[in-house]
Amino acid sequence: IEVQTEASLKALKHCLEAAGTSLENVVMVRIYAVNSGFYNAINRVYAKYFSTNPPARSFVPVASWPMEFDIEIECVAVA
C-alpha cells in the first residue's frame, strides 16, 4: 500500500501543479482504501507530502471495488 500511496500522491502533486496550484494550497483530502488496516502505512507516506499545516482529511474504508488498486485519493485545493 505504501507504493500505491506514494504513486497516488505524486500523481496528485503533478495534477495540482499542471492546474497552477500546489500541495500547499490543498484544503481537504479524502482517502478511500479497501482495508482500514492500511491507515498507519498510508499515514506514514501522507506525512511526507503534508508535514506542516496539513489539510482537513477523512479516511474512508470501502468494502471492495473492481479496480486494480487499493487506494484512491481526492482533494480540494485553491488556485
mmCIF file of the N, C-alpha and C atoms, coordinates in Angstrom:
data_MODEL
# 
_entry.id   MODEL 
# 
loop_
_atom_site.group_PDB 
_atom_site.id 
_atom_site.type_symbol 
_atom_site.label_atom_id 
_atom_site.label_alt_id 
_atom_site.label_comp_id 
_atom_site.label_asym_id 
_atom_site.label_entity_id 
_atom_site.label_seq_id 
_atom_site.pdbx_PDB_ins_code 
_atom_site.Cartn_x 
_atom_site.Cartn_y 
_atom_site.Cartn_z 
_atom_site.occupancy 
_atom_site.B_iso_or_equiv 
_atom_site.pdbx_formal_charge 
_atom_site.auth_seq_id 
_atom_site.auth_comp_id 
_atom_site.auth_asym_id 
_atom_site.auth_atom_id 
_atom_site.pdbx_PDB_model_num 
ATOM 1   N N  . ILE A 1 1  ? 0.821   -1.200 0.000   1.00 0.00 ? 1  ILE A N  1 
ATOM 2   C CA . ILE A 1 1  ? 0.000   0.000  0.000   1.00 0.00 ? 1  ILE A CA 1 
ATOM 3   C C  . ILE A 1 1  ? 0.861   1.260  0.000   1.00 0.00 ? 1  ILE A C  1 
ATOM 4   N N  . GLU A 1 2  ? 2.069   1.155  0.558   1.00 0.00 ? 2  GLU A N  1 
ATOM 5   C CA . GLU A 1 2  ? 2.953   2.321  0.555   1.00 0.00 ? 2  GLU A CA 1 
ATOM 6   C C  . GLU A 1 2  ? 3.296   2.764  -0.864  1.00 0.00 ? 2  GLU A C  1 
ATOM 7   N N  . VAL A 1 3  ? 3.567   1.801  -1.738  1.00 0.00 ? 3  VAL A N  1 
ATOM 8   C CA . VAL A 1 3  ? 3.914   2.119  -3.130  1.00 0.00 ? 3  VAL A CA 1 
ATOM 9   C C  . VAL A 1 3  ? 2.727   2.776  -3.831  1.00 0.00 ? 3  VAL A C  1 
ATOM 10  N N  . GLN A 1 4  ? 1.532   2.250  -3.623  1.00 0.00 ? 4  GLN A N  1 
ATOM 11  C CA . GLN A 1 4  ? 0.342   2.832  -4.240  1.00 0.00 ? 4  GLN A CA 1 
ATOM 12  C C  . GLN A 1 4  ? 0.050   4.226  -3.681  1.00 0.00 ? 4  GLN A C  1 
ATOM 13  N N  . THR A 1 5  ? 0.265   4.410  -2.385  1.00 0.00 ? 5  THR A N  1 
ATOM 14  C CA . THR A 1 5  ? 0.039   5.723  -1.776  1.00 0.00 ? 5  THR A CA 1 
ATOM 15  C C  . THR A 1 5  ? 1.022   6.739  -2.333  1.00 0.00 ? 5  THR A C  1 
ATOM 16  N N  . GLU A 1 6  ? 2.281   6.354  -2.420  1.00 0.00 ? 6  GLU A N  1 
ATOM 17  C CA . GLU A 1 6  ? 3.309   7.241  -2.978  1.00 0.00 ? 6  GLU A CA 1 
ATOM 18  C C  . GLU A 1 6  ? 2.967   7.612  -4.417  1.00 0.00 ? 6  GLU A C  1 
ATOM 19  N N  . ALA A 1 7  ? 2.580   6.638  -5.220  1.00 0.00 ? 7  ALA A N  1 
ATOM 20  C CA . ALA A 1 7  ? 2.227   6.902  -6.619  1.00 0.00 ? 7  ALA A CA 1 
ATOM 21  C C  . ALA A 1 7  ? 1.018   7.828  -6.707  1.00 0.00 ? 7  ALA A C  1 
ATOM 22  N N  . SER A 1 8  ? 0.035   7.612  -5.855  1.00 0.00 ? 8  SER A N  1 
ATOM 23  C CA . SER A 1 8  ? -1.167  8.458  -5.860  1.00 0.00 ? 8  SER A CA 1 
ATOM 24  C C  . SER A 1 8  ? -0.835  9.896  -5.492  1.00 0.00 ? 8  SER A C  1 
ATOM 25  N N  . LEU A 1 9  ? -0.012  10.077 -4.473  1.00 0.00 ? 9  LEU A N  1 
ATOM 26  C CA . LEU A 1 9  ? 0.329   11.432 -4.040  1.00 0.00 ? 9  LEU A CA 1 
ATOM 27  C C  . LEU A 1 9  ? 1.237   12.142 -5.047  1.00 0.00 ? 9  LEU A C  1 
ATOM 28  N N  . LYS A 1 10 ? 2.125   11.406 -5.694  1.00 0.00 ? 10 LYS A N  1 
ATOM 29  C CA . LYS A 1 10 ? 2.946   12.007 -6.758  1.00 0.00 ? 10 LYS A CA 1 
ATOM 30  C C  . LYS A 1 10 ? 2.057   12.464 -7.915  1.00 0.00 ? 10 LYS A C  1 
ATOM 31  N N  . ALA A 1 11 ? 1.094   11.636 -8.294  1.00 0.00 ? 11 ALA A N  1 
ATOM 32  C CA . ALA A 1 11 ? 0.173   11.996 -9.375  1.00 0.00 ? 11 ALA A CA 1 
ATOM 33  C C  . ALA A 1 11 ? -0.680  13.194 -8.976  1.00 0.00 ? 11 ALA A C  1 
ATOM 34  N N  . LEU A 1 12 ? -1.128  13.221 -7.739  1.00 0.00 ? 12 LEU A N  1 
ATOM 35  C CA . LEU A 1 12 ? -1.916  14.344 -7.235  1.00 0.00 ? 12 LEU A CA 1 
ATOM 36  C C  . LEU A 1 12 ? -1.102  15.635 -7.290  1.00 0.00 ? 12 LEU A C  1 
ATOM 37  N N  . LYS A 1 13 ? 0.145   15.565 -6.853  1.00 0.00 ? 13 LYS A N  1 
ATOM 38  C CA . LYS A 1 13 ? 1.043   16.730 -6.893  1.00 0.00 ? 13 LYS A CA 1 
ATOM 39  C C  . LYS A 1 13 ? 1.211   17.224 -8.329  1.00 0.00 ? 13 LYS A C  1 
ATOM 40  N N  . HIS A 1 14 ? 1.422   16.303 -9.255  1.00 0.00 ? 14 HIS A N  1 
ATOM 41  C CA . HIS A 1 14 ? 1.591   16.660 -10.667 1.00 0.00 ? 14 HIS A CA 1 
ATOM 42  C C  . HIS A 1 14 ? 0.329   17.328 -11.222 1.00 0.00 ? 14 HIS A C  1 
ATOM 43  N N  . CYS A 1 15 ? -0.827  16.769 -10.919 1.00 0.00 ? 15 CYS A N  1 
ATOM 44  C CA . CYS A 1 15 ? -2.098  17.345 -11.401 1.00 0.00 ? 15 CYS A CA 1 
ATOM 45  C C  . CYS A 1 15 ? -2.318  18.747 -10.845 1.00 0.00 ? 15 CYS A C  1 
ATOM 46  N N  . LEU A 1 16 ? -2.024  18.927 -9.573  1.00 0.00 ? 16 LEU A N  1 
ATOM 47  C CA . LEU A 1 16 ? -2.180  20.250 -8.964  1.00 0.00 ? 16 LEU A CA 1 
ATOM 48  C C  . LEU A 1 16 ? -1.264  21.266 -9.632  1.00 0.00 ? 16 LEU A C  1 
ATOM 49  N N  . GLU A 1 17 ? -0.011  20.885 -9.856  1.00 0.00 ? 17 GLU A N  1 
ATOM 50  C CA . GLU A 1 17 ? 0.940   21.798 -10.494 1.00 0.00 ? 17 GLU A CA 1 
ATOM 51  C C  . GLU A 1 17 ? 0.526   22.115 -11.925 1.00 0.00 ? 17 GLU A C  1 
ATOM 52  N N  . ALA A 1 18 ? -0.003  21.135 -12.639 1.00 0.00 ? 18 ALA A N  1 
ATOM 53  C CA . ALA A 1 18 ? -0.480  21.374 -14.003 1.00 0.00 ? 18 ALA A CA 1 
ATOM 54  C C  . ALA A 1 18 ? -1.659  22.344 -14.015 1.00 0.00 ? 18 ALA A C  1 
ATOM 55  N N  . ALA A 1 19 ? -2.406  22.375 -12.913 1.00 0.00 ? 19 ALA A N  1 
ATOM 56  C CA . ALA A 1 19 ? -3.554  23.285 -12.798 1.00 0.00 ? 19 ALA A CA 1 
ATOM 57  C C  . ALA A 1 19 ? -3.160  24.641 -12.221 1.00 0.00 ? 19 ALA A C  1 
ATOM 58  N N  . GLY A 1 20 ? -1.871  24.831 -11.963 1.00 0.00 ? 20 GLY A N  1 
ATOM 59  C CA . GLY A 1 20 ? -1.392  26.118 -11.474 1.00 0.00 ? 20 GLY A CA 1 
ATOM 60  C C  . GLY A 1 20 ? -1.450  26.295 -9.970  1.00 0.00 ? 20 GLY A C  1 
ATOM 61  N N  . THR A 1 21 ? -1.527  25.203 -9.234  1.00 0.00 ? 21 THR A N  1 
ATOM 62  C CA . THR A 1 21 ? -1.535  25.297 -7.770  1.00 0.00 ? 21 THR A CA 1 
ATOM 63  C C  . THR A 1 21 ? -0.559  24.259 -7.219  1.00 0.00 ? 21 THR A C  1 
ATOM 64  N N  . SER A 1 22 ? -0.640  23.954 -5.936  1.00 0.00 ? 22 SER A N  1 
ATOM 65  C CA . SER A 1 22 ? 0.327   23.035 -5.338  1.00 0.00 ? 22 SER A CA 1 
ATOM 66  C C  . SER A 1 22 ? -0.269  22.355 -4.112  1.00 0.00 ? 22 SER A C  1 
ATOM 67  N N  . LEU A 1 23 ? 0.478   21.423 -3.563  1.00 0.00 ? 23 LEU A N  1 
ATOM 68  C CA . LEU A 1 23 ? 0.044   20.736 -2.353  1.00 0.00 ? 23 LEU A CA 1 
ATOM 69  C C  . LEU A 1 23 ? -0.177  21.706 -1.196  1.00 0.00 ? 23 LEU A C  1 
ATOM 70  N N  . GLU A 1 24 ? 0.565   22.802 -1.174  1.00 0.00 ? 24 GLU A N  1 
ATOM 71  C CA . GLU A 1 24 ? 0.423   23.793 -0.105  1.00 0.00 ? 24 GLU A CA 1 
ATOM 72  C C  . GLU A 1 24 ? -0.957  24.449 -0.111  1.00 0.00 ? 24 GLU A C  1 
ATOM 73  N N  . ASN A 1 25 ? -1.646  24.388 -1.238  1.00 0.00 ? 25 ASN A N  1 
ATOM 74  C CA . ASN A 1 25 ? -2.964  25.011 -1.364  1.00 0.00 ? 25 ASN A CA 1 
ATOM 75  C C  . ASN A 1 25 ? -4.123  24.025 -1.208  1.00 0.00 ? 25 ASN A C  1 
ATOM 76  N N  . VAL A 1 26 ? -3.815  22.802 -0.833  1.00 0.00 ? 26 VAL A N  1 
ATOM 77  C CA . VAL A 1 26 ? -4.862  21.803 -0.612  1.00 0.00 ? 26 VAL A CA 1 
ATOM 78  C C  . VAL A 1 26 ? -5.554  22.106 0.717   1.00 0.00 ? 26 VAL A C  1 
ATOM 79  N N  . VAL A 1 27 ? -6.880  22.118 0.691   1.00 0.00 ? 27 VAL A N  1 
ATOM 80  C CA . VAL A 1 27 ? -7.646  22.409 1.910   1.00 0.00 ? 27 VAL A CA 1 
ATOM 81  C C  . VAL A 1 27 ? -8.404  21.185 2.437   1.00 0.00 ? 27 VAL A C  1 
ATOM 82  N N  . MET A 1 28 ? -8.578  20.154 1.606   1.00 0.00 ? 28 MET A N  1 
ATOM 83  C CA . MET A 1 28 ? -9.287  18.959 2.045   1.00 0.00 ? 28 MET A CA 1 
ATOM 84  C C  . MET A 1 28 ? -8.822  17.757 1.237   1.00 0.00 ? 28 MET A C  1 
ATOM 85  N N  . VAL A 1 29 ? -8.613  16.648 1.923   1.00 0.00 ? 29 VAL A N  1 
ATOM 86  C CA . VAL A 1 29 ? -8.218  15.393 1.278   1.00 0.00 ? 29 VAL A CA 1 
ATOM 87  C C  . VAL A 1 29 ? -9.163  14.294 1.748   1.00 0.00 ? 29 VAL A C  1 
ATOM 88  N N  . ARG A 1 30 ? -9.577  13.449 0.818   1.00 0.00 ? 30 ARG A N  1 
ATOM 89  C CA . ARG A 1 30 ? -10.376 12.275 1.166   1.00 0.00 ? 30 ARG A CA 1 
ATOM 90  C C  . ARG A 1 30 ? -9.643  11.062 0.611   1.00 0.00 ? 30 ARG A C  1 
ATOM 91  N N  . ILE A 1 31 ? -9.376  10.106 1.475   1.00 0.00 ? 31 ILE A N  1 
ATOM 92  C CA . ILE A 1 31 ? -8.657  8.892  1.096   1.00 0.00 ? 31 ILE A CA 1 
ATOM 93  C C  . ILE A 1 31 ? -9.600  7.700  1.213   1.00 0.00 ? 31 ILE A C  1 
ATOM 94  N N  . TYR A 1 32 ? -9.733  6.958  0.137   1.00 0.00 ? 32 TYR A N  1 
ATOM 95  C CA . TYR A 1 32 ? -10.514 5.720  0.126   1.00 0.00 ? 32 TYR A CA 1 
ATOM 96  C C  . TYR A 1 32 ? -9.521  4.556  0.080   1.00 0.00 ? 32 TYR A C  1 
ATOM 97  N N  . ALA A 1 33 ? -9.726  3.557  0.918   1.00 0.00 ? 33 ALA A N  1 
ATOM 98  C CA . ALA A 1 33 ? -8.855  2.380  0.908   1.00 0.00 ? 33 ALA A CA 1 
ATOM 99  C C  . ALA A 1 33 ? -9.700  1.135  1.152   1.00 0.00 ? 33 ALA A C  1 
ATOM 100 N N  . VAL A 1 34 ? -9.271  0.027  0.558   1.00 0.00 ? 34 VAL A N  1 
ATOM 101 C CA . VAL A 1 34 ? -10.046 -1.208 0.659   1.00 0.00 ? 34 VAL A CA 1 
ATOM 102 C C  . VAL A 1 34 ? -9.855  -1.935 1.987   1.00 0.00 ? 34 VAL A C  1 
ATOM 103 N N  . ASN A 1 35 ? -8.978  -1.415 2.840   1.00 0.00 ? 35 ASN A N  1 
ATOM 104 C CA . ASN A 1 35 ? -8.719  -2.067 4.122   1.00 0.00 ? 35 ASN A CA 1 
ATOM 105 C C  . ASN A 1 35 ? -8.395  -1.001 5.157   1.00 0.00 ? 35 ASN A C  1 
ATOM 106 N N  . SER A 1 36 ? -9.170  -0.930 6.231   1.00 0.00 ? 36 SER A N  1 
ATOM 107 C CA . SER A 1 36 ? -8.897  0.071  7.266   1.00 0.00 ? 36 SER A CA 1 
ATOM 108 C C  . SER A 1 36 ? -7.570  -0.204 7.967   1.00 0.00 ? 36 SER A C  1 
ATOM 109 N N  . GLY A 1 37 ? -7.063  -1.406 7.861   1.00 0.00 ? 37 GLY A N  1 
ATOM 110 C CA . GLY A 1 37 ? -5.761  -1.745 8.421   1.00 0.00 ? 37 GLY A CA 1 
ATOM 111 C C  . GLY A 1 37 ? -4.602  -1.052 7.715   1.00 0.00 ? 37 GLY A C  1 
ATOM 112 N N  . PHE A 1 38 ? -4.857  -0.460 6.555   1.00 0.00 ? 38 PHE A N  1 
ATOM 113 C CA . PHE A 1 38 ? -3.823  0.274  5.819   1.00 0.00 ? 38 PHE A CA 1 
ATOM 114 C C  . PHE A 1 38 ? -3.573  1.666  6.391   1.00 0.00 ? 38 PHE A C  1 
ATOM 115 N N  . TYR A 1 39 ? -4.406  2.113  7.335   1.00 0.00 ? 39 TYR A N  1 
ATOM 116 C CA . TYR A 1 39 ? -4.370  3.504  7.804   1.00 0.00 ? 39 TYR A CA 1 
ATOM 117 C C  . TYR A 1 39 ? -2.965  3.954  8.210   1.00 0.00 ? 39 TYR A C  1 
ATOM 118 N N  . ASN A 1 40 ? -2.283  3.210  9.057   1.00 0.00 ? 40 ASN A N  1 
ATOM 119 C CA . ASN A 1 40 ? -0.965  3.647  9.540   1.00 0.00 ? 40 ASN A CA 1 
ATOM 120 C C  . ASN A 1 40 ? 0.069   3.711  8.422   1.00 0.00 ? 40 ASN A C  1 
ATOM 121 N N  . ALA A 1 41 ? 0.066   2.744  7.536   1.00 0.00 ? 41 ALA A N  1 
ATOM 122 C CA . ALA A 1 41 ? 1.017   2.743  6.419   1.00 0.00 ? 41 ALA A CA 1 
ATOM 123 C C  . ALA A 1 41 ? 0.756   3.923  5.488   1.00 0.00 ? 41 ALA A C  1 
ATOM 124 N N  . ILE A 1 42 ? -0.508  4.188  5.200   1.00 0.00 ? 42 ILE A N  1 
ATOM 125 C CA . ILE A 1 42 ? -0.866  5.332  4.359   1.00 0.00 ? 42 ILE A CA 1 
ATOM 126 C C  . ILE A 1 42 ? -0.442  6.623  5.038   1.00 0.00 ? 42 ILE A C  1 
ATOM 127 N N  . ASN A 1 43 ? -0.673  6.707  6.329   1.00 0.00 ? 43 ASN A N  1 
ATOM 128 C CA . ASN A 1 43 ? -0.345  7.911  7.090   1.00 0.00 ? 43 ASN A CA 1 
ATOM 129 C C  . ASN A 1 43 ? 1.146   8.233  7.035   1.00 0.00 ? 43 ASN A C  1 
ATOM 130 N N  . ARG A 1 44 ? 1.989   7.208  7.095   1.00 0.00 ? 44 ARG A N  1 
ATOM 131 C CA . ARG A 1 44 ? 3.442   7.437  7.040   1.00 0.00 ? 44 ARG A CA 1 
ATOM 132 C C  . ARG A 1 44 ? 3.841   8.110  5.724   1.00 0.00 ? 44 ARG A C  1 
ATOM 133 N N  . VAL A 1 45 ? 3.288   7.647  4.616   1.00 0.00 ? 45 VAL A N  1 
ATOM 134 C CA . VAL A 1 45 ? 3.600   8.241  3.313   1.00 0.00 ? 45 VAL A CA 1 
ATOM 135 C C  . VAL A 1 45 ? 2.962   9.624  3.206   1.00 0.00 ? 45 VAL A C  1 
ATOM 136 N N  . TYR A 1 46 ? 1.726   9.742  3.629   1.00 0.00 ? 46 TYR A N  1 
ATOM 137 C CA . TYR A 1 46 ? 0.988   11.012 3.579   1.00 0.00 ? 46 TYR A CA 1 
ATOM 138 C C  . TYR A 1 46 ? 1.753   12.116 4.311   1.00 0.00 ? 46 TYR A C  1 
ATOM 139 N N  . ALA A 1 47 ? 2.349   11.779 5.441   1.00 0.00 ? 47 ALA A N  1 
ATOM 140 C CA . ALA A 1 47 ? 3.072   12.764 6.256   1.00 0.00 ? 47 ALA A CA 1 
ATOM 141 C C  . ALA A 1 47 ? 4.274   13.351 5.520   1.00 0.00 ? 47 ALA A C  1 
ATOM 142 N N  . LYS A 1 48 ? 4.826   12.632 4.556   1.00 0.00 ? 48 LYS A N  1 
ATOM 143 C CA . LYS A 1 48 ? 5.944   13.174 3.772   1.00 0.00 ? 48 LYS A CA 1 
ATOM 144 C C  . LYS A 1 48 ? 5.481   14.294 2.843   1.00 0.00 ? 48 LYS A C  1 
ATOM 145 N N  . TYR A 1 49 ? 4.241   14.260 2.429   1.00 0.00 ? 49 TYR A N  1 
ATOM 146 C CA . TYR A 1 49 ? 3.702   15.250 1.500   1.00 0.00 ? 49 TYR A CA 1 
ATOM 147 C C  . TYR A 1 49 ? 2.990   16.398 2.211   1.00 0.00 ? 49 TYR A C  1 
ATOM 148 N N  . PHE A 1 50 ? 2.448   16.129 3.374   1.00 0.00 ? 50 PHE A N  1 
ATOM 149 C CA . PHE A 1 50 ? 1.715   17.143 4.140   1.00 0.00 ? 50 PHE A CA 1 
ATOM 150 C C  . PHE A 1 50 ? 2.268   17.173 5.567   1.00 0.00 ? 50 PHE A C  1 
ATOM 151 N N  . SER A 1 51 ? 3.507   17.627 5.707   1.00 0.00 ? 51 SER A N  1 
ATOM 152 C CA . SER A 1 51 ? 4.170   17.578 7.012   1.00 0.00 ? 51 SER A CA 1 
ATOM 153 C C  . SER A 1 51 ? 3.828   18.766 7.903   1.00 0.00 ? 51 SER A C  1 
ATOM 154 N N  . THR A 1 52 ? 3.631   19.944 7.316   1.00 0.00 ? 52 THR A N  1 
ATOM 155 C CA . THR A 1 52 ? 3.297   21.121 8.116   1.00 0.00 ? 52 THR A CA 1 
ATOM 156 C C  . THR A 1 52 ? 1.948   21.664 7.676   1.00 0.00 ? 52 THR A C  1 
ATOM 157 N N  . ASN A 1 53 ? 1.142   22.063 8.627   1.00 0.00 ? 53 ASN A N  1 
ATOM 158 C CA . ASN A 1 53 ? -0.205  22.575 8.355   1.00 0.00 ? 53 ASN A CA 1 
ATOM 159 C C  . ASN A 1 53 ? -0.986  21.670 7.404   1.00 0.00 ? 53 ASN A C  1 
ATOM 160 N N  . PRO A 1 54 ? -1.163  20.408 7.762   1.00 0.00 ? 54 PRO A N  1 
ATOM 161 C CA . PRO A 1 54 ? -1.885  19.506 6.858   1.00 0.00 ? 54 PRO A CA 1 
ATOM 162 C C  . PRO A 1 54 ? -3.342  19.922 6.692   1.00 0.00 ? 54 PRO A C  1 
ATOM 163 N N  . PRO A 1 55 ? -3.907  19.640 5.525   1.00 0.00 ? 55 PRO A N  1 
ATOM 164 C CA . PRO A 1 55 ? -5.312  19.989 5.280   1.00 0.00 ? 55 PRO A CA 1 
ATOM 165 C C  . PRO A 1 55 ? -6.251  19.064 6.054   1.00 0.00 ? 55 PRO A C  1 
ATOM 166 N N  . ALA A 1 56 ? -7.512  19.451 6.112   1.00 0.00 ? 56 ALA A N  1 
ATOM 167 C CA . ALA A 1 56 ? -8.533  18.565 6.674   1.00 0.00 ? 56 ALA A CA 1 
ATOM 168 C C  . ALA A 1 56 ? -8.517  17.267 5.871   1.00 0.00 ? 56 ALA A C  1 
ATOM 169 N N  . ARG A 1 57 ? -8.772  16.165 6.560   1.00 0.00 ? 57 ARG A N  1 
ATOM 170 C CA . ARG A 1 57 ? -8.677  14.880 5.866   1.00 0.00 ? 57 ARG A CA 1 
ATOM 171 C C  . ARG A 1 57 ? -9.691  13.904 6.428   1.00 0.00 ? 57 ARG A C  1 
ATOM 172 N N  . SER A 1 58 ? -10.218 13.073 5.556   1.00 0.00 ? 58 SER A N  1 
ATOM 173 C CA . SER A 1 58 ? -11.036 11.951 6.010   1.00 0.00 ? 58 SER A CA 1 
ATOM 174 C C  . SER A 1 58 ? -10.516 10.677 5.359   1.00 0.00 ? 58 SER A C  1 
ATOM 175 N N  . PHE A 1 59 ? -10.627 9.606  6.099   1.00 0.00 ? 59 PHE A N  1 
ATOM 176 C CA . PHE A 1 59 ? -10.202 8.281  5.646   1.00 0.00 ? 59 PHE A CA 1 
ATOM 177 C C  . PHE A 1 59 ? -11.457 7.426  5.557   1.00 0.00 ? 59 PHE A C  1 
ATOM 178 N N  . VAL A 1 60 ? -11.720 6.892  4.372   1.00 0.00 ? 60 VAL A N  1 
ATOM 179 C CA . VAL A 1 60 ? -12.956 6.154  4.137   1.00 0.00 ? 60 VAL A CA 1 
ATOM 180 C C  . VAL A 1 60 ? -12.622 4.716  3.735   1.00 0.00 ? 60 VAL A C  1 
ATOM 181 N N  . PRO A 1 61 ? -12.832 3.760  4.638   1.00 0.00 ? 61 PRO A N  1 
ATOM 182 C CA . PRO A 1 61 ? -12.646 2.365  4.243   1.00 0.00 ? 61 PRO A CA 1 
ATOM 183 C C  . PRO A 1 61 ? -13.816 1.929  3.353   1.00 0.00 ? 61 PRO A C  1 
ATOM 184 N N  . VAL A 1 62 ? -13.508 1.231  2.288   1.00 0.00 ? 62 VAL A N  1 
ATOM 185 C CA . VAL A 1 62 ? -14.547 0.723  1.390   1.00 0.00 ? 62 VAL A CA 1 
ATOM 186 C C  . VAL A 1 62 ? -14.456 -0.803 1.357   1.00 0.00 ? 62 VAL A C  1 
ATOM 187 N N  . ALA A 1 63 ? -15.593 -1.444 1.219   1.00 0.00 ? 63 ALA A N  1 
ATOM 188 C CA . ALA A 1 63 ? -15.630 -2.909 1.266   1.00 0.00 ? 63 ALA A CA 1 
ATOM 189 C C  . ALA A 1 63 ? -14.818 -3.529 0.129   1.00 0.00 ? 63 ALA A C  1 
ATOM 190 N N  . SER A 1 64 ? -15.055 -3.060 -1.066  1.00 0.00 ? 64 SER A N  1 
ATOM 191 C CA . SER A 1 64 ? -14.316 -3.561 -2.230  1.00 0.00 ? 64 SER A CA 1 
ATOM 192 C C  . SER A 1 64 ? -14.703 -2.718 -3.428  1.00 0.00 ? 64 SER A C  1 
ATOM 193 N N  . TRP A 1 65 ? -13.919 -2.836 -4.485  1.00 0.00 ? 65 TRP A N  1 
ATOM 194 C CA . TRP A 1 65 ? -14.248 -2.192 -5.744  1.00 0.00 ? 65 TRP A CA 1 
ATOM 195 C C  . TRP A 1 65 ? -13.573 -2.961 -6.866  1.00 0.00 ? 65 TRP A C  1 
ATOM 196 N N  . PRO A 1 66 ? -13.964 -2.752 -8.100  1.00 0.00 ? 66 PRO A N  1 
ATOM 197 C CA . PRO A 1 66 ? -13.451 -3.558 -9.199  1.00 0.00 ? 66 PRO A CA 1 
ATOM 198 C C  . PRO A 1 66 ? -12.098 -3.098 -9.750  1.00 0.00 ? 66 PRO A C  1 
ATOM 199 N N  . MET A 1 67 ? -11.507 -2.039 -9.172  1.00 0.00 ? 67 MET A N  1 
ATOM 200 C CA . MET A 1 67 ? -10.253 -1.529 -9.698  1.00 0.00 ? 67 MET A CA 1 
ATOM 201 C C  . MET A 1 67 ? -9.071  -2.402 -9.261  1.00 0.00 ? 67 MET A C  1 
ATOM 202 N N  . GLU A 1 68 ? -7.919  -2.186 -9.901  1.00 0.00 ? 68 GLU A N  1 
ATOM 203 C CA . GLU A 1 68 ? -6.728  -2.982 -9.610  1.00 0.00 ? 68 GLU A CA 1 
ATOM 204 C C  . GLU A 1 68 ? -5.851  -2.358 -8.536  1.00 0.00 ? 68 GLU A C  1 
ATOM 205 N N  . PHE A 1 69 ? -6.308  -1.315 -7.887  1.00 0.00 ? 69 PHE A N  1 
ATOM 206 C CA . PHE A 1 69 ? -5.522  -0.650 -6.852  1.00 0.00 ? 69 PHE A CA 1 
ATOM 207 C C  . PHE A 1 69 ? -6.317  -0.641 -5.554  1.00 0.00 ? 69 PHE A C  1 
ATOM 208 N N  . ASP A 1 70 ? -5.622  -0.376 -4.456  1.00 0.00 ? 70 ASP A N  1 
ATOM 209 C CA . ASP A 1 70 ? -6.237  -0.462 -3.138  1.00 0.00 ? 70 ASP A CA 1 
ATOM 210 C C  . ASP A 1 70 ? -6.485  0.889  -2.487  1.00 0.00 ? 70 ASP A C  1 
ATOM 211 N N  . ILE A 1 71 ? -6.168  1.977  -3.179  1.00 0.00 ? 71 ILE A N  1 
ATOM 212 C CA . ILE A 1 71 ? -6.319  3.311  -2.612  1.00 0.00 ? 71 ILE A CA 1 
ATOM 213 C C  . ILE A 1 71 ? -6.734  4.293  -3.698  1.00 0.00 ? 71 ILE A C  1 
ATOM 214 N N  . GLU A 1 72 ? -7.516  5.272  -3.300  1.00 0.00 ? 72 GLU A N  1 
ATOM 215 C CA . GLU A 1 72 ? -7.854  6.401  -4.170  1.00 0.00 ? 72 GLU A CA 1 
ATOM 216 C C  . GLU A 1 72 ? -7.807  7.648  -3.295  1.00 0.00 ? 72 GLU A C  1 
ATOM 217 N N  . ILE A 1 73 ? -7.220  8.715  -3.822  1.00 0.00 ? 73 ILE A N  1 
ATOM 218 C CA . ILE A 1 73 ? -7.099  9.961  -3.067  1.00 0.00 ? 73 ILE A CA 1 
ATOM 219 C C  . ILE A 1 73 ? -7.689  11.090 -3.894  1.00 0.00 ? 73 ILE A C  1 
ATOM 220 N N  . GLU A 1 74 ? -8.557  11.880 -3.271  1.00 0.00 ? 74 GLU A N  1 
ATOM 221 C CA . GLU A 1 74 ? -9.095  13.069 -3.929  1.00 0.00 ? 74 GLU A CA 1 
ATOM 222 C C  . GLU A 1 74 ? -8.865  14.256 -3.019  1.00 0.00 ? 74 GLU A C  1 
ATOM 223 N N  . CYS A 1 75 ? -8.825  15.440 -3.616  1.00 0.00 ? 75 CYS A N  1 
ATOM 224 C CA . CYS A 1 75 ? -8.595  16.626 -2.799  1.00 0.00 ? 75 CYS A CA 1 
ATOM 225 C C  . CYS A 1 75 ? -9.314  17.835 -3.375  1.00 0.00 ? 75 CYS A C  1 
ATOM 226 N N  . VAL A 1 76 ? -9.402  18.855 -2.538  1.00 0.00 ? 76 VAL A N  1 
ATOM 227 C CA . VAL A 1 76 ? -9.888  20.167 -2.940  1.00 0.00 ? 76 VAL A CA 1 
ATOM 228 C C  . VAL A 1 76 ? -8.752  21.133 -2.641  1.00 0.00 ? 76 VAL A C  1 
ATOM 229 N N  . ALA A 1 77 ? -8.419  21.968 -3.626  1.00 0.00 ? 77 ALA A N  1 
ATOM 230 C CA . ALA A 1 77 ? -7.341  22.940 -3.451  1.00 0.00 ? 77 ALA A CA 1 
ATOM 231 C C  . ALA A 1 77 ? -7.783  24.287 -3.997  1.00 0.00 ? 77 ALA A C  1 
ATOM 232 N N  . VAL A 1 78 ? -7.176  25.332 -3.491  1.00 0.00 ? 78 VAL A N  1 
ATOM 233 C CA . VAL A 1 78 ? -7.426  26.666 -4.028  1.00 0.00 ? 78 VAL A CA 1 
ATOM 234 C C  . VAL A 1 78 ? -6.359  26.963 -5.069  1.00 0.00 ? 78 VAL A C  1 
ATOM 235 N N  . ALA A 1 79 ? -6.740  27.736 -6.061  1.00 0.00 ? 79 ALA A N  1 
ATOM 236 C CA . ALA A 1 79 ? -5.805  28.048 -7.148  1.00 0.00 ? 79 ALA A CA 1 
ATOM 237 C C  . ALA A 1 79 ? -5.021  29.304 -6.841  1.00 0.00 ? 79 ALA A C  1 
# 
